[in-house]
Amino acid sequence: MRTFGFPEFLFILEAAKWTLALSLIAFVGGAILGLVIALARTSESKTARVLSTGFIQIFQGTPLLLQLFLIFFGAPVLGLDINPWIAAGIALILNSAAFLGEIWRGCIEAIPRGQWEAAQALNLNYTSRMRDVVLPQAFKIALPPTVGYVVQIIKGTSLAAIIGFTEITRAGQIINNATFQPLHVFTTVAAIYFVICWPLSLLAARMERKRARALAR
């Protein structure tokens, strides 16, 4: 039986790069799709609003773990060959898009109605209003909650261990099975997550305080 030592710590630490890579994929893909969802939720089209609302309700109303299972185990039933990388990426992108889309929808709707009415008075169409007037202002509002949500994405990648994706949590499980020292192993896993997430949490809080001071002036 092995004991938990520096090589085991390095193995878990090495897996952090896959956690960060999966988090980046989830955030970039989720941001692109989430922006589409947010725009659909605030569009003038009733069909777009209904479809985007349904998407959000489905992915916010079901556990991420279940979504991972359905994609990873459901794809072969449909004749699709899918590996843990792709399954985890798709599930996290869809889940992140639902939450980011709703966060950004709230930020878009937080723009004072006077701004919307001024854009309409200038005879700007919907695309121009969003691109030139609304979204630049909504972006500033959205920064703190978006950075805060990135922390949730990083922690959510730990669920990918269930389908065999080797990130920090899965690496910890592998080492624990070899050493039978769960306290050492999972304390190390928790510490690595903390080191990754804590600076982002501080950044989100700092941005929120900065925005609050700006509004108070």
N, C-alpha and C positions, 0 to 999 in steps of 0.2 A: 504494500500500500504506500502510495506517495504521500508526502506531507506538503502543505501549502508553503511555497517559498517564492523567491524572486522570479524564477522561470514561469511559474503559474500566474503570478501577477502580470508579467509581461504578456502572456497569452491573452488574458482578459483585456489588458490595455490595448493590445493590437486589434482586438475586435471592435474597439471604439471607432475606428475609422469606418467600419461598415455601418455602425449606428449613425454616424455623421453623414455618410453618403446616402443612406436611405432617408434620413431626415431632410437632406437637401432635395432629393427627388420628390419627396412628399410635399415639401413647401413650394417648390417651383411649379410642379404640376398642379397642386392644389390652388396656388395663387392665380394661375392662368384660368383654370376652370371656375374658381371662386369669383373672379372678376366678372366672368360671363354670367354666373348665377346672380350676382349682386345687380348687374345691369338689367337682367331679365326681371328680377323682383321689383325693380323701380321703373320698368318700361311702361309705355303706353299701351302695349299689347296685353290683352287679358289672357290669351293663350300662353304667352311667355311667362306671365306671372303665375299662372296655375301650375305649369310644368316645373318651374323653378321651385315653387313652394312644395310641390310633391317630392322633388329630389331632396330638399332639405329635411323634410319630415321623415323620409325613409332613412337617411344616413345619420341624422341626429337621433332618431328614435330607436335605432338598433345598435347593439354593442359592436365596437370595432372588432372584437374577437370573433363574433359571429360572421361579420363581413369577410374577415380573413379566411374562415373556414369555407364559406360559400364560394369564394373565388378560387381557393386552392383545390378544394375537393370537388367543386362543381364543374370546373373547366374540363377535366377528363371525361366527365359524363357527356359533355357536349362534343367530345372528340378533339379537344384542344390540349396540346402538351404544354404545361406551364410549370415553371420552377419556382422555388420560394422567393427568389429575387423579384420576379415579375408579379407574383401574387401579392407579396407585401407592398410593392410599389403601387399597384393598382388600388388596393384596398385603402392605403394611407392617402393617396391622392384624392380619391372619391370622398373619404371621410373628412379630410382637411378642407376640400372645396366646399362642403356643406357648412362647416363652421366659419370658414373665412368669408364665404359668400354672405352669411347672415351678419357677421361682424361688419363687413363693408357696406351692406345694405343699410344698417343702422347709421353708419357714418355718412353715407350719401344723404339719407333723410334728415340728418342733423343740420345740414346746410340750411340757413334761414330761407324761408319762402321768398323773401324779397330778392334774393339772388336768382332764383328760378324765374320770377316774374320779370326781372330786369333783362334776363337773357331772352325771354319770350318777346319782350318789348322791342328788342333789337332784331327780332325776326330770325333768330337762330333756330335751326332745326334741332331735333333731339340729339343727334350725334355731336353737333357743334356745341350745344349747351353742356353736354357731359364732358366733352374733351377740353373745352376752353374755360368753362366757368365752375362746374360742380366738382369734377374729379380732382383738380389741383387742390381745392380746399378740403375735400374729404380725405385726401391723402395725408394731410397733416393731422387730422383727427384720428385716422386709422393706425398711425405708426405705433403708439404705445400698446394697444390691445393686440396688434399683429405680432409684435415682438414677444409679448406675453404668451400668445398662442403657440409660437415656435417651441417654447418649453414643453407644452403639451404634446406636440408632434414628436419631440425627441423622446419623451417618456413613453409615448404610445408605440414607438418602435420595439419596445421590449416584448410586446405581444407577438411579434413575428417569430420569436423563439418557439412558439407552439407549433409552427409549420416547418421548423427545421432551419430557419434563417439564422446564421451564426453572427449575432451581434453581441453586445455586452452581456445581456442576460443569458443567452444560449451558451456563450463561452463560460460563464459562471456555472451553469448547470453541468457542463462537461467536466470542468475542474472539480466540482463538488462530487461528481460520480467517481472520480479517480482518487480523491483525498478523504472524502467523508468528513470534511471540516466545514460545515455550512456557515458557521458563525464568521470564520475568517473570510470565506469566499464571498458571501453575500454582503458582508460589511464592505469589502473591497468594491463590489459591484455598485452598491449604493453610493460609495464615496466618489466613484468615477462619474456617475450620473450627476451627483451634486456639483462637482467641479465644472461639468459642462453646462449645467442649467443655471447655476447660481448667478454667474455674470449676466446672463440674459434677463433673469428676473430683476436684478439691480438696474439694468439698462431700461427695462420697461417702466419700473417705478420712477426712475430719474426723469424719463421723458414725460411721464404723466404729471409729475410735479412741475416740470418746466412749462408744460402747456397750461396747467392751472394758474401759475404765476402770470403767464401771458394774458390769460382771460381776465385776471383780477385787475389788470392795469387799466 
